[in-house]
Amino acid sequence: MRGLDYKWIEALEAVVSSGSFDKAAEALFVSQSAVSQRIKQLEKFIAQPVVIREQPPRPTLIGKKLLGFYQRVQLLENELIPELGNDRSSHPIKVSIATNADSLATWLLPALAPIMREHKVELNFVVHAEARTLYKLRNGEVIGAISMATKPVSGCQAEYLGRMDYVCVANPEFANTYFPNGVTRETLQHAPAVSYDQHDNLHRNFLLQHYNIDPDSVINHHVASSEAFVKIALMGSAYCLIPKLQIENELADGTLIDLIPGFFMTFRIYWHHWELEAGMLEDISQAITSYANSILPK
């Protein structure tokens, strides 16, 4: 039986990354009908759709898995055939990593800076809450994931990176308005807060476990950006739980203050990646684990 033809998946990748069949054809130097035919052959081979034909086209769940598989094939080719890595005209190797926003805003980019300088690589950061990143690795959409989960998925391993310690902060004016005598159950019930999104359990657990407050009974803004957390707190619009690592300068100069000195909430995070790694994938894992171990508390 004829096996999987990588030209089919290459066409799928081109359609998804370019956003249209026409642009995919231009990128692959073939006709638009050839691109369509390759994807139809792929769908016939696996007996299900791989792309949702809308504007822009989106991969189905099996399409995402095939794209993740193809990404790993490209990485293996780059390691097994040295000429590909030395050819300056070759396309960059695409690597997708699932991460939480706070790691991306603090230590992950500095960890991967040497990889970006020394390799012809194109990194794609897939940002989700810590509890959801492993889903992307399990589906084969990424080559690794930052996660709170201690147990690796089949075929992978989990390496402990360290703690992400979150402190409760606000600017001085906000603190004087809402917490003149400190943080209590009563004052928290009237103070506006900000959290990442509806899947962010950190702030919900803070209110429920430590103050017995229903999280849905208070004003809680949602903003899917760690950097925006800092801005909102600096503006005096809300208080928030933010990684101490991210706001050391603001705490030092007094533009943000720790509302509950000595108190912090912690996530222990792990780097989940495939067990059999070599070349660039091994370099990426080494860069992540080494830098995290040097900067994150244990």
N, C-alpha and C positions, 0 to 999 in steps of 0.2 A: 504493500500500500504506500502511496506517495505521502511523504511526511510534510511537515509544516514548511512553507516557503517564506523565508524572511522578507522577501520583497512585498509580501502581503502586509506584514506588520509594519514595514517601513512606510508603506502608503498610509496606513492608519495613523502612524505617528506624525507624518507630514500633514495630514488633514487636521488633526487635533491641534498641533502646535502652530500651524499657520492660520487656522480658523476658517478655511474654505477648501473645497476641492480644486478650484482654479489655482489658488496660490500653491497648493500641494503639488499640482502638476508642474508649475514653474520651478519649484524647488527641486523636483526629481527629474526635470528635463524630459518629461513624457507628456502625452495628451491627457486632458481631463477624463476622457473615456477610459484611458488605461488605468488611471487611479481608481475610478469607480469599479472597473472590472477586477482589479486586484483585491479590493475590499469585498466585493461580492464573492470572489473565490474563497477568501478567508472565512466569510460567514457561512458559505456552503460547507467548507471543511469542518467547522466546529458546530454547525447546525444551529446557530443562533446569531442574533445581531451583535455587532461589535461597536457600532456607532449610532448615536441618535441624530438623525438627519434634520437638524434645525440650524438656526443661525445664532451663534457659531455652532458647528457640529460638536457633540460631546460623546466621549466614550461610554459605553455601557459598563457594567461591573466586570464582565469578562473581558471587555476591551481594555479596561484599566489594568487587569492582571496581565494581559498580553503585552501591554506597553512596559510594565515593570519587568516582565521576563525579557523583553527585547533590550531593555536598558542593561540588564546583567550580561546578556550575550555580547553587547557592544563592549562592555568593560573587559570581559574575558578575551575578546578578540584583540583588544588593545594591549593586553598583557602577553598573549601568546604569540602575537605577530609584531615583533619590535618595529618593523618598518612603518606600521601605522602610527606608532607613537612618535617617530622621528620625522614623519612627513608634515612639513609646516603647512601644507595646503589641505590637510585632512580636517574634518569637522571636529570641534571639541567634543569630548566625552560628556554626556549628560548624566548627572547624578542627582537623584532626589532623596532628600532627607526629611523625615517628619520630626517636628520639634514643637515644644510649647513656646508661646510668645516671650515669656520671661527669660528663658535660656537664650533665645535669639537676641534679645535686647541687652544681654549682659555679657556672657562669656563665650558663646558658641562662635560668633564671627571672628574674634581674635584667635580662637583655637584653630579655625580653618584658614586663616589668612595665609600661612605658608603653603597650603595646598593650592590655593587660588593663584599664588605667585609662581609656583614651581611646576604646575601641571597645566596642560591644555584641557581644562575641565570647565563645565558649565553647571553650576550648582542651582538646584531648585529647592527652596525651603517650603515645605508644606506645613502650615501652621495650624495646630489644633490644641485644645486643652490637654494637659498631661495624661488624663485618663483615656484619651481617644486616639493618640498617635499610633499605638500598637496595631490598631485596626488597619492602618495603611501598610504596615510591614507584613501583616498576615495576608493581605490581599495581593502582595507582590508589587505594590505601587511605588515603594521606596526601598532603598538598600539598607536603611537603618532608621532607628527611631529613638528619640529621647522620651522616656516613659517612667512613671512611678511603679509600674509592675515589676515584681521581682522575678517572676517565672517567665522564662523565654518561650516563644512559640516554637513549634517543631522545626528543627534544622537551624535554629539560631541560638545565640548565647546572650546573656545579659551581664554587663560589667557595671559595677557600682561606681558612680561618679562623685557623689557627695550630697550635701544638703543644700536646699534652697530655703533660706530663712526669711520669713516675711514679717515685717514690722508694721504696726498700725500708725499711720502718720497723717498730718494735716499741716497747713500753714499756721503761723501764730495767731493771726486774726480769727481764723475759723475755730481754732482751739479755744480762744477766749470767749467766742460767741456761744459755742455749743457745749464745751467741756470746761467751764470756768473752775469747777471744783473736781475735775478729773472725769475719767470714763466710768460710767455706771450703766446699769440696765435702763434706768429712766432717761438718761441723756442720749444713749444710743438710739432709743426709740424715736427721737426727734431730729437726729442729725442725718443729713443726706450722705449717702455712700456711693461708691462706684466699684463695679466688678467687671470682669472680662466679657462674659455673656451669660446666657441662661444655663449653660453647662458648667459654669465656674462654681465649684463646691466649696472653695476656700472660704469665701465670705459668709456663705450660708452656714458652714460648720462653725465659724467664728461666733456668729450670733446665736445659733442654736445650742451648741455645746458649752459655751462659756458664759452666756448671759440669758439663756432660755427665752430668746426672742424669735418669733416667727419671721423669717426673712422676707416673706411676702407682705408684711405689715408695715414696712418702712420704705422710705424713698431710696431706691437703688438704681443709679444710672448704669447703663451697659455701654462699654466702649471696647472694641476688640483691638486694642493697641496698648502695649506696655508703656510706650513713650507717652501716650496720651494720659495715662494714669498720673504720671508725674506732673504734666501740665495742669490737669484738673485740680490736683492737690495744691499746686503752687498758686493757682488763681483763687483759691479759697472757696471753690464750689462744692467740695465734698472731702470726706476723709477716705482713706483706702488702705488696703493691705498690699504692700509692695516689697519686692526683694530688697533686703538691706544692701546687697551688693550693688544695686542699681542707683541708690540715692545716698551714697556715702558722702559725696561733696555737699549735697543739700542739707544733710544732717549736720555736717561740720560747720557750715556757714550760717545755720539757723534759719534758712528759708523754709525748711520743713522741720517739724519737731516730732519726736517719738511720743505718742500719746499715752503709751503704757510701758514705761521703761522697765526693762528686764523681761518683757513678754514678747514672744514671737511664735509664729506657727511655721511648721517645717514640712517640706516635701523631700523625701529621699528619691533621687532620680538615678536612672540606669540608662546605659547605652545598649540598645538591642540591635544586633547585627548578625549576618549569616556566619555560620561556624567556619566554613571553608572560604577564606579570603586570601588574596594575594595582590601584589602590586599596589595600585592606587587605592583599592578598597581597604587594604591593610594599612596603608598610610593614613587614610581618613580616620579609621578607628583608633590608630595610635595617636594621632593629633588630638582627637576629641578626648580620649581617656587621660592622656598626659596633662593637657592643659586644665581640664576639669579637676583632676586630682591635685593640681598645684594651687588652685584658686578657691575651690569650694570647701567649706568646713566639712569635717567627717561626722 
